[in-house]
Amino acid sequence: MRHSLLLVAAVALSLVSVTSQQLPAQTAGGTTVAAGLACNGTRILDPFKGPLAGTDLPPALLQISDKDKSDILKSGLPCQENVTTGAQADPTGKEAVGLDNLQRGFDFYSWRTFIALNSPANGTPVDQAQADTPTLWEDMHSFKQLLDVMLPSDLQPPIWPADRAGMEAEQERLVPRECREPHQKMPTRMIVKMIEESFNEPFKTGPLIDQTGHYAIFEILMNRQMFDYIMAHNLNTKAGQAGNSDLSVDFPAGQNSDKTVGAFMLKISWKILSPSEIQARNFHMADALVLMPPPDDPKVGRKCLPETLGLIGFHAVHKTATRPQWIWTSFEHIKNAPAKDEVGTKNLEGPYSFFSVDCGDHCPLVNATPPRPWDPDPKLELRFRGDNSFKSQIVRETPLTQEAKNMNRIFQSMLGSSVWKNYMLLSTQWPSAFACTSLHAQNPGAPAPKTDFLKQPDMTCSPAPTFLANSTLETYSQGDTPLASSSCIACHENAVGFQRSASNPQPGKGNLNQSDFTFMLEKAQ
Amino acid sequence: MRHRRQRSVRGATPFVQASVVTRRVMVAGAVATTAVAAVLPLATAAYAADPATDMIAFLLLSEALTGVSRQTLAPELVEDKNEILNSDPGVDPINIKNTYFKWIGDHDPTSSFGKLLQLAKDNRQSLGNIIPKVNGSADDMVCLARSIVLLWYLGSWYEPDDLKNKVASPRVKVVSPRAYTQGLVWRVAGAHPMGYSNLQFGYWSRDPRDPSSPGLFDPSKT
């Protein structure tokens, strides 16, 4: 994150003024302010006039009134989903199938979430955001990098003070040794510390290499509610987790009724921008110092490289009181890769970051993992091969639904000339079996754990859609093969930590070591 | 995932009574089988004289034959309290009912499927009558009903003709990758098919679900 950048830019701002600028919806009646992030507990349904199904987008759907546009763009972060099997806010906006109405509600929630988190941290309206405007999620108030929480045992435990000066001091403390010198020269740059998960995709399926021959870079973050829970239960270290084996991990849930944000996690993918891409300003950009992963040879130093990164993928994952399986939102840049059917029909609008339209007879195999070795070569910095002999040739296996395409067109039209018009929602995955989710979601006020997975060993509750993959974050797990293809919920239900509980727990004391749909706890040291 | 192998099922217990449907016979006979086979392309024509009411009839028939509630078979079913046949079968993310319905229509060379659906429509107020009436029908209908039971429980298609002819190793096909994961036998047993599980880490340390779990057979009791 570009904490230091914000430090310089906003050094004169008081905490109160920063918060109010970051959260324009704060003045709205339904919004409350929590430490870092605020959310809007008002039930907001999409006002779009007409069904989104169908190949042709009815012109009326793009005729969004100024008031509706303003209301949506300034509505802030939803505390919880607002979905219905029937019509949305406008009675004409009803899909033929109940499941599609629900999906539409979740997708609307996802776009609101994306807009809220990517709104400029300085209060500029999101439809005027420039490519290099720092976002709310990049602000040190809002999210913290996973690797700034799971610290080595020789460091003091992490803290997240409420005041900006305290946060800045904590940030300074965690600047890696290798980055200190460039950090002194370029203090406004965010610092990305690479580990294997920063370049190798889930299940070690391989790195993603762009058309300039550079690695894509991945980053994981958590919000303050997640951080507070982790620290309150000593889950930031292996020893702490092992010593808390009876705990059923249960992150706080977002809720409209009391306007609580709940736990949020982000997974971000970046590409290294070329000078021409920086000049074109089609990506959300962040100036960064990228710390290379630890090399195999400890005698080789880790370089800390100044790079300009462009946002290519964005996962926002939110736990809510009614969706204890969390809600999984996936966005990506529109120029990452074409869809498979677009390739088949040669309906290509390149250039793409991860697909060559003119490689002719020399194209790499589509969606093939790169040749080994995969680890970055310290000498090559973030280039995959010195001779640029490999570039990923990626296609999106599962095309977007027509409904998602149409919702994207509506939101992209609302975003005017903003850089965010270059991003699209892929889909939102949510647990569709409500009778099943109600087994897990306990009533407000119920004793902990509020999320009770002992009642029902199948924690997934029929995710909809069944599969969901981002072309930059689950590149090699696309498709619709049960278990092998990417499903956010079905994969993350297997997440565990370092708790060691009894193998056959007594009723009421059960704890199956599940870590509440996050793999973050596995990074404890 | 595509299963490209087709193999006979060795050692499977021949169905002694080819012309009687009971769930116990179906499941006990088939649970020992390994159903790994090629997935054939679906024929273009599906059985559907009246798609909406036929799907509801199929769910009623399936509930009667499997003993599993129609809400479990069709999670998004919205029932019309006045006339069950006017209900909305709904669309769920898996939608296995549609896969099965189409498959049966495409693979029934007789008119038995239509007759079974009509039987379900005629007995929609008293589903308990369906099995006795099926058992009193022609062998083609009985054996198709047995194939339907096996389809729901195992996600695999047992050729009705082979059941009728008491073939020791009936031809079996896994209908689709999703069908492979959706067999009711796994939910009844509190287990999962090889290579696929939605059960949480460590589930094996706990008592399996009660096979008569009321939630499976009557979702109102969950």
Interface residues (C-beta under 8 A of the other chain):
Chain A: V97 G98 L99 D100 S432 A433 A435 L439 F453 P457 D458 M459 T460 S462 P463 A464 P465 T466 D480 T481 P482 L483 A484 A490 E493 N494 A495 V496 S503 N504 P505 G510 L512 N513 Q514
Chain B: M1 P75 E76 V78 D88 G90 V91 D92 P93 I94 P177 R178 Y180 T181 G190 G195 Y196 S197 N198 L199 Q200 F201 G202 Y203 S205 R206 R209 P219 T222
